Amino acid sequence: MADVAPVLAQDMFAQGLALHQAGQLADAERIYQRILAVEPKHFDSLHLLGVIFMQRGDPAAAVRQISAALQVTPHHILALNNRGNALQQLREFGAALENYDRALSVRPDYVEALINRGATLTELKRYDEALSSYDRAIAIRADVAEAHSNRGNVLSALGRHDEALASFARALALRPDYAPAYYNRGNVLHALKRYHDAAASYDRALAIYPDYTDALTNRGVTLHALKRNAEALASFEHALALDPDNVEALTNRGVTLNALERYEEALASYDRALALDPEHADALTNRGVALHQLRQFDGALASYDRALTLRPDDAEALSNRGHTLHELMRFEESLASCDRAVTLRPDFADAHSNRGNALSALQRFDEALASYSEALALRPEDAKTLSNRGIALHGLGRFDDEMASYARALAVDPDYPEAHFNAGWCRMLRGDFHGWRQYEWRWQGELRRAKRNFAQPLWTHVADAANKTVLLHAEQGFGDTIQFCRYAPLAAELGARVILEVQEPLRGLMQDLPGVAQIVARGEALPDFDLQCPLLSLPLVMGTTLATIPAHVPYLSARPDAAAEWDVLLGPKKRPRIGLAWSGSPLHRNDRNRSIGVGAFSPLLGLDATYVCLQPTISTADADLLRARGDITLFGEKLKTFADTAALIANLDLVIAVDTAVVHLAGALGKPVWVLLPFMPDWRWLLDREDSPWYPTARLFRQDQSRSWDKVVARIAVALRQRFAL
């Protein structure tokens, strides 16, 4: 009886092996287990049971089982190789390498172990050793396609791309249906930016193996590079249908959705990827891009910062972080982030461009131009950088060069909205009101999210307004609404019934605007209308030129009863009453250049006048200084709306203010207003003149090239003494 068990075991093993080879893993496993119940040290059953565990995707169990087999036969090269494969799946590369080396010590010409050893060394980034392992395998057996294909991957990692392509070609000559070789070849072609060839190579791989998820994913990346984003998205969706938890497919799907401006969906894709792999730096960086586009800048910054804790030297994350800090108007920090990016990666055009933006915002225009030049040397046909370069030239007053830079941008991309818009701005600053047409590009650029999508057509021709109800609607700041509501009476004169939609704080002020049939506050239900037009498009509709600006003032007025109440609050008039406004909204993109602290007005306050603050809100620093001085009258919460401010201004002799809505209000009321302007002002103030064609009662006090506010205030002090004999 002692000899029966081994014979039976051998017969049963033959059955189990046949079932195993037929893919009937459960039946084979049962037979191997029955053999081991009789003969616990049956090597082949122990070994092949481990192989079944591998085939089922349980490499940890496979390692345990094959290790038991190797206790029976320690030098079995096939078992050593398979245990190495299981350890490699567990990413225990050092232990895997030891198993392959043990197998090769028994049989130095064992090609499978040499190939697997090369794959493990590749994972360890020991590329020269990996290449040597593949070369040994090929020297022994030159007809193994896998060895040539994997060798190509190592050559690619070493930057030897042409040799890599030759290696893939050899693999495919040996095995024309070898999908991994087409896939690997596609990866190298992508790295070489031969995107059309790369896409074709991935397509060949997918023709052989349609459910090849890695090929679908990388094909999507290549199609995105070719700007074939709809096809790229379909490729990622196919990959995710096969493998919903594919982090790379989810991340790159997000990148493509970003390119399609489907930012909410992109964000969801990144969030899915990060739920699976919270430390995926690329997903975090690209998530920051989506949040930036959604104008969730604080969230974008947090995402970049998380990515940088994982990869502190990621130049792309640093550059993008600089871009977001710029939007948050944290320009010094933006510059520091971009400086790190260009130090780490001097050939990164985006980082040089973003650095130029930060320097331009800091009014370091010459340095900004140098940074843009670096970016353009790397990427000459970059419309965005060329347009931003124009802004820096604008800051220096080099207007012809500025316009030439926009022209270069538009030669690259004739529909680039920012270049059109900036060119229109420059034209209007110089008094060329042909710029109104280019100013319309704001709706494709910076204001595209604010564009109103009405069913009613845009009013574009003067003659169309007759006997029609026309909605004129505010679009930007309070000052813009006050300045351009002057066109409402003109629309009424053309025979239109005018509905004017304004921001709620302006509703009361606008009630008596001539020619307006109905005032509506933004957000309220709109009545029926036939045509519509944003307020800042009206000069284009009306064909306004510098000579035909409708400048009759006042076109707004304060309510007499409200003005009388303010007269009482101001007290008996013993000296000139002068209103002051020294800062605007800190959210305004140019606030850094237009606003000053109340302390800058100190040279005026010693003059014998009654000074009144016209600002409803005051910074903490200014409030502390005002309390300490006590020579500016504050009304604070009494200035609830612009109608209140208008009634107060009606009692003043003069308004002195930086470029804020207060200036427009005083000008529209026909009140004398002195405006402090930065060296490079907003387009509406034009250049080199002390008057304004928009507001006949305005006098302009401009910074000189020193950009000193002290000099401006000193000139105003002299003018005050002259005007009021102070």
Protein Blocks (a to p, Z undefined) as FASTA:
>chain_A
ZZmmmmmmmmmmmmmmmmmmnopamlmmmmmmmmmmmmmmlmklmmmmmmmmmmnopakl
mmmmmmmmmmmmmmlmklmmmmmmmmmmnopaklmmmmmmmmmmmmmmlmklmmmmmmmm
mmnopaklmmmmmmmmmmmmmmbmklmmmmmmmmmmnopamlmmmmmmmmmmmmmmlmkl
mmmmmmmmmmnopaklmmmmmmmmmmmmmmlmklmmmmmmmmmmnopaklmmmmmmmmmm
mmmmlmklmmmmmmmmmmnopaklmmmmmmmmmmmmmmlmklmmmmmmmmmmnopaklmm
mmmmmmmmmmmmlmklmmmmmmmmmmnopaklmmmmmmmmmmmmmmlmklmmmmmmmmmm
nopaklmmmmmmmmmmmmmmlfklmmmmmmmmmmnopaklmmmmmmmmmmmmmmlmklmm
mmmmmmmmnopaklmmmmmmmmmmmmmmmpccdfbdcdfbfklmgopacddddfbdmklm
mmmmmmmmmmmmnopacdddddfklmmmmmmgghiabdcdehiacdddfbdcdfklmmmm
nopafklocfbdcfbdcdfklmmmmmmmnopafbdcddddfbdcfkbmklmmmpccfklm
mmmmmpccddddfbfbdcfklmmmmmmnopaccekjmmmbfklmmmmmmmpcbdcddddf
klmmmmmnopacdddddfbdcfkloghiabdfklmmbccddddfkopaklmmmmmmmmmm
mmnoZZ
